[in-house]
Amino acid sequence: MLEWVQFMIGTLFLLTGIIIFGIEIYGAFRFDYVLNRMHMAAFGDTFGIGVSLVGLMIISGFHFTTLKMALIIVFLWNASPVSSHLIARLEATTNEKLEEHMEVEKE
């Protein structure tokens, strides 16, 4: 009985991850500006992969493989936002037509 509950909860997390990936794909194609697209992609990667890996951790049970998946989640939660932020800063500093897409403060 406990195995079925574990499987159902893990499957719920996996389906949630798939829904988050679908929202990410929709946002990446729907938005016009590159920073909006990148925000959706970074959110989807970080949150979607995290939720999916939690589902896999629940389904596989708690042992050494679960620890490896938890370390992958920690790495992705640190690496993905940092890399997206750096790419966004590069876009913001090199885009000559930035005023068309957002309000820019003059220093």
GROMACS elastic network, one bead per residue, 0.5 to 0.9 nm:
[ bonds ]
;  ai    aj funct       b0    kb
    1     4     6  0.53667   500
    1     5     6  0.65817   500
    1     6     6  0.87817   500
    2     5     6  0.51328   500
    2     6     6  0.61118   500
    2     7     6  0.85356   500
    3     7     6  0.60385   500
    3     8     6  0.85753   500
    3    59     6  0.85046   500
    4     8     6  0.60530   500
    4     9     6  0.85788   500
    5     8     6  0.51032   500
    5     9     6  0.61632   500
    5    10     6  0.84835   500
    6     9     6  0.53458   500
    6    10     6  0.61218   500
    6    11     6  0.85318   500
    6    58     6  0.63151   500
    6    59     6  0.60357   500
    6    60     6  0.89559   500
    6    61     6  0.82368   500
    7    10     6  0.51337   500
    7    11     6  0.60109   500
    7    12     6  0.85683   500
    7    55     6  0.87881   500
    7    58     6  0.73786   500
    7    59     6  0.52988   500
    7    60     6  0.86943   500
    8    11     6  0.50260   500
    8    12     6  0.61323   500
    8    13     6  0.87243   500
    8    59     6  0.83549   500
    9    12     6  0.50375   500
    9    13     6  0.63964   500
    9    14     6  0.87347   500
    9    55     6  0.72510   500
    9    58     6  0.73364   500
    9    59     6  0.79113   500
   10    13     6  0.51508   500
   10    14     6  0.62649   500
   10    15     6  0.86939   500
   10    52     6  0.85389   500
   10    54     6  0.74407   500
   10    56     6  0.62387   500
   10    57     6  0.75737   500
   10    58     6  0.51847   500
   10    59     6  0.51270   500
   10    60     6  0.87577   500
   11    15     6  0.60941   500
   11    16     6  0.84760   500
   11    55     6  0.63212   500
   11    56     6  0.81727   500
   11    58     6  0.88221   500
   11    59     6  0.76374   500
   12    15     6  0.51661   500
   12    16     6  0.61491   500
   12    17     6  0.86423   500
   12    55     6  0.72987   500
   13    16     6  0.50218   500
   13    17     6  0.62234   500
   13    18     6  0.87215   500
   13    51     6  0.59585   500
   13    52     6  0.59863   500
   13    53     6  0.83762   500
   13    54     6  0.68709   500
   13    56     6  0.81809   500
   13    58     6  0.88193   500
   14    17     6  0.50027   500
   14    18     6  0.62878   500
   14    19     6  0.87174   500
   14    48     6  0.89467   500
   14    51     6  0.68630   500
   14    53     6  0.77551   500
   14    54     6  0.80162   500
   14    55     6  0.52297   500
   14    56     6  0.73000   500
   15    19     6  0.62440   500
   15    20     6  0.86343   500
   15    52     6  0.78359   500
   15    55     6  0.87341   500
   16    19     6  0.50832   500
   16    20     6  0.62430   500
   16    21     6  0.86717   500
   16    48     6  0.78204   500
   16    51     6  0.71090   500
   16    52     6  0.74633   500
   17    20     6  0.50350   500
   17    21     6  0.62096   500
   17    22     6  0.86414   500
   17    44     6  0.87585   500
   17    47     6  0.77660   500
   17    49     6  0.66632   500
   17    50     6  0.78814   500
   17    51     6  0.53760   500
   17    53     6  0.86017   500
   17    55     6  0.85037   500
   18    21     6  0.50161   500
   18    22     6  0.62312   500
   18    23     6  0.87416   500
   18    48     6  0.71349   500
   18    52     6  0.76064   500
   19    23     6  0.63133   500
   19    24     6  0.86068   500
   19    48     6  0.81816   500
   20    23     6  0.50920   500
   20    24     6  0.61720   500
   20    25     6  0.87139   500
   20    43     6  0.89194   500
   20    44     6  0.60447   500
   20    45     6  0.87600   500
   20    47     6  0.75666   500
   20    48     6  0.53759   500
   20    49     6  0.89298   500
   20    51     6  0.88696   500
   21    25     6  0.62187   500
   21    26     6  0.86027   500
   21    41     6  0.88691   500
   21    44     6  0.57368   500
   21    45     6  0.75273   500
   21    47     6  0.89103   500
   21    48     6  0.58958   500
   21    49     6  0.84070   500
   22    25     6  0.51636   500
   22    26     6  0.61848   500
   22    27     6  0.85899   500
   22    44     6  0.85889   500
   23    26     6  0.50567   500
   23    27     6  0.60735   500
   23    28     6  0.85116   500
   23    40     6  0.82080   500
   23    44     6  0.74992   500
   24    27     6  0.51439   500
   24    28     6  0.60570   500
   24    29     6  0.87114   500
   24    37     6  0.87819   500
   24    40     6  0.54843   500
   24    41     6  0.56977   500
   24    42     6  0.85041   500
   24    43     6  0.74721   500
   24    44     6  0.50225   500
   24    45     6  0.79524   500
   24    48     6  0.86631   500
   25    28     6  0.50888   500
   25    29     6  0.63819   500
   25    30     6  0.84535   500
   25    40     6  0.80938   500
   25    41     6  0.75278   500
   25    44     6  0.82725   500
   26    29     6  0.54132   500
   26    30     6  0.58238   500
   26    31     6  0.85315   500
   26    40     6  0.88444   500
   27    31     6  0.58629   500
   27    36     6  0.81684   500
   27    37     6  0.63969   500
   27    39     6  0.89379   500
   27    40     6  0.58080   500
   27    41     6  0.77450   500
   28    31     6  0.61376   500
   28    32     6  0.86117   500
   28    34     6  0.88366   500
   28    36     6  0.78892   500
   28    38     6  0.72625   500
   28    39     6  0.86032   500
   28    40     6  0.61619   500
   28    41     6  0.63676   500
   29    32     6  0.78276   500
   29    37     6  0.74197   500
   30    37     6  0.80302   500
   31    34     6  0.78201   500
   31    36     6  0.61818   500
   31    37     6  0.58080   500
   31    40     6  0.89611   500
   32    35     6  0.88379   500
   32    36     6  0.73488   500
   32    37     6  0.73100   500
   33    36     6  0.55029   500
   33    37     6  0.64425   500
   33    38     6  0.87551   500
   33   101     6  0.72833   500
   34    37     6  0.50620   500
   34    38     6  0.60353   500
   34    39     6  0.85684   500
   34    88     6  0.86198   500
   34    91     6  0.83541   500
   35    39     6  0.60925   500
   35    40     6  0.87166   500
   35    88     6  0.62920   500
   35    91     6  0.78054   500
   35    92     6  0.85325   500
   36    39     6  0.51096   500
   36    40     6  0.64437   500
   36    41     6  0.87196   500
   37    40     6  0.52766   500
   37    41     6  0.62319   500
   37    42     6  0.86498   500
   38    42     6  0.60168   500
   38    43     6  0.84342   500
   38    84     6  0.70468   500
   38    87     6  0.87233   500
   38    88     6  0.76997   500
   39    42     6  0.52159   500
   39    43     6  0.60585   500
   39    44     6  0.84726   500
   39    84     6  0.76562   500
   39    85     6  0.89860   500
   39    88     6  0.87974   500
   40    43     6  0.51451   500
   40    44     6  0.59865   500
   40    45     6  0.84562   500
   41    44     6  0.51547   500
   41    45     6  0.60097   500
   41    46     6  0.85024   500
   41    84     6  0.88339   500
   42    45     6  0.51721   500
   42    46     6  0.60320   500
   42    47     6  0.83489   500
   42    80     6  0.64545   500
   42    81     6  0.64325   500
   42    83     6  0.89496   500
   42    84     6  0.63682   500
   43    46     6  0.53457   500
   43    47     6  0.58391   500
   43    48     6  0.76705   500
   43    80     6  0.87381   500
   43    81     6  0.80810   500
   44    47     6  0.54053   500
   44    48     6  0.50781   500
   44    49     6  0.75359   500
   45    48     6  0.53835   500
   45    49     6  0.56479   500
   45    50     6  0.80060   500
   45    76     6  0.83940   500
   45    80     6  0.74934   500
   46    49     6  0.57588   500
   46    50     6  0.60984   500
   46    51     6  0.87178   500
   46    73     6  0.83401   500
   46    76     6  0.63313   500
   46    77     6  0.58159   500
   46    78     6  0.88875   500
   46    79     6  0.89822   500
   46    80     6  0.63739   500
   46    81     6  0.75403   500
   47    50     6  0.50715   500
   47    51     6  0.60918   500
   47    52     6  0.85111   500
   47    77     6  0.81048   500
   48    51     6  0.52921   500
   48    52     6  0.60879   500
   48    53     6  0.85270   500
   49    52     6  0.50468   500
   49    53     6  0.59810   500
   49    54     6  0.84995   500
   49    73     6  0.76263   500
   49    76     6  0.82866   500
   50    53     6  0.52331   500
   50    54     6  0.62102   500
   50    55     6  0.87133   500
   50    70     6  0.88123   500
   50    72     6  0.85862   500
   50    73     6  0.55479   500
   50    74     6  0.86585   500
   50    76     6  0.79122   500
   50    77     6  0.78286   500
   51    54     6  0.50996   500
   51    55     6  0.63450   500
   51    56     6  0.87957   500
   51    73     6  0.89519   500
   52    55     6  0.50771   500
   52    56     6  0.63553   500
   52    57     6  0.86520   500
   53    57     6  0.60295   500
   53    58     6  0.85686   500
   53    69     6  0.64745   500
   53    70     6  0.77682   500
   53    72     6  0.84960   500
   53    73     6  0.72357   500
   54    58     6  0.62323   500
   54    59     6  0.86542   500
   54    66     6  0.88530   500
   54    69     6  0.79410   500
   54    70     6  0.77957   500
   54    73     6  0.84407   500
   55    58     6  0.51697   500
   55    59     6  0.62328   500
   55    60     6  0.86309   500
   56    59     6  0.50676   500
   56    60     6  0.59708   500
   56    61     6  0.84664   500
   56    66     6  0.82741   500
   56    69     6  0.83049   500
   57    60     6  0.53215   500
   57    61     6  0.61556   500
   57    62     6  0.70125   500
   57    65     6  0.79909   500
   57    66     6  0.52578   500
   57    67     6  0.85246   500
   57    69     6  0.68843   500
   57    70     6  0.79640   500
   58    61     6  0.54420   500
   58    62     6  0.73012   500
   58    66     6  0.82352   500
   59    62     6  0.88185   500
   60    63     6  0.82510   500
   60    65     6  0.80643   500
   60    66     6  0.73258   500
   61    65     6  0.86570   500
   61    66     6  0.70973   500
   62    65     6  0.76450   500
   62    66     6  0.55860   500
   62    67     6  0.79063   500
   63    66     6  0.53978   500
   63    67     6  0.67868   500
   64    67     6  0.51109   500
   64    68     6  0.65230   500
   64    69     6  0.88890   500
   65    68     6  0.50363   500
   65    69     6  0.63484   500
   65    70     6  0.86580   500
   66    69     6  0.51061   500
   66    70     6  0.61804   500
   66    71     6  0.86693   500
   67    70     6  0.50163   500
   67    71     6  0.62558   500
   67    72     6  0.86946   500
   68    71     6  0.51118   500
   68    72     6  0.63283   500
   68    73     6  0.87848   500
   69    73     6  0.63242   500
   69    74     6  0.87528   500
   70    73     6  0.50599   500
   70    74     6  0.63377   500
   70    75     6  0.86873   500
   71    74     6  0.50287   500
   71    75     6  0.61364   500
   71    76     6  0.85788   500
   72    75     6  0.50667   500
   72    76     6  0.60889   500
   72    77     6  0.84919   500
   73    76     6  0.51784   500
   73    77     6  0.60134   500
   73    78     6  0.85906   500
   74    77     6  0.51881   500
   74    78     6  0.63470   500
   74    79     6  0.86399   500
   75    78     6  0.52692   500
   75    79     6  0.59396   500
   75    80     6  0.83177   500
   76    79     6  0.50576   500
   76    80     6  0.55487   500
   76    81     6  0.82646   500
   77    80     6  0.60952   500
   77    81     6  0.69089   500
   77    82     6  0.89238   500
   78    81     6  0.63775   500
   78    82     6  0.66432   500
   78    83     6  0.89885   500
   79    82     6  0.53790   500
   79    83     6  0.61327   500
   79    84     6  0.85833   500
   80    83     6  0.53336   500
   80    84     6  0.61018   500
   80    85     6  0.85245   500
   81    84     6  0.50853   500
   81    85     6  0.59799   500
   81    86     6  0.86049   500
   82    85     6  0.51095   500
   82    86     6  0.62769   500
   82    87     6  0.87409   500
   83    86     6  0.51442   500
   83    87     6  0.62809   500
   83    88     6  0.85986   500
   84    87     6  0.51737   500
   84    88     6  0.60889   500
   84    89     6  0.86142   500
   85    88     6  0.50195   500
   85    89     6  0.61454   500
   85    90     6  0.86176   500
   86    89     6  0.51156   500
   86    90     6  0.62609   500
   86    91     6  0.86983   500
   87    90     6  0.50670   500
   87    91     6  0.62779   500
   87    92     6  0.86742   500
   88    91     6  0.50341   500
   88    92     6  0.61007   500
   88    93     6  0.86086   500
   89    92     6  0.50094   500
   89    93     6  0.60645   500
   89    94     6  0.84850   500
   90    93     6  0.53014   500
   90    94     6  0.60634   500
   90    95     6  0.83036   500
   91    94     6  0.53838   500
   91    95     6  0.57152   500
   91    98     6  0.89408   500
   92    95     6  0.56059   500
   92    96     6  0.85630   500
   92    98     6  0.69085   500
   93    96     6  0.81083   500
   93    98     6  0.87401   500
   94    98     6  0.87863   500
   95    98     6  0.55745   500
   96    99     6  0.80705   500
   97   100     6  0.58050   500
   97   101     6  0.77105   500
   98   101     6  0.56424   500
   98   102     6  0.64562   500
   98   103     6  0.82085   500
   98   104     6  0.76670   500
   99   102     6  0.53659   500
   99   103     6  0.59634   500
   99   104     6  0.62397   500
  100   103     6  0.80483   500
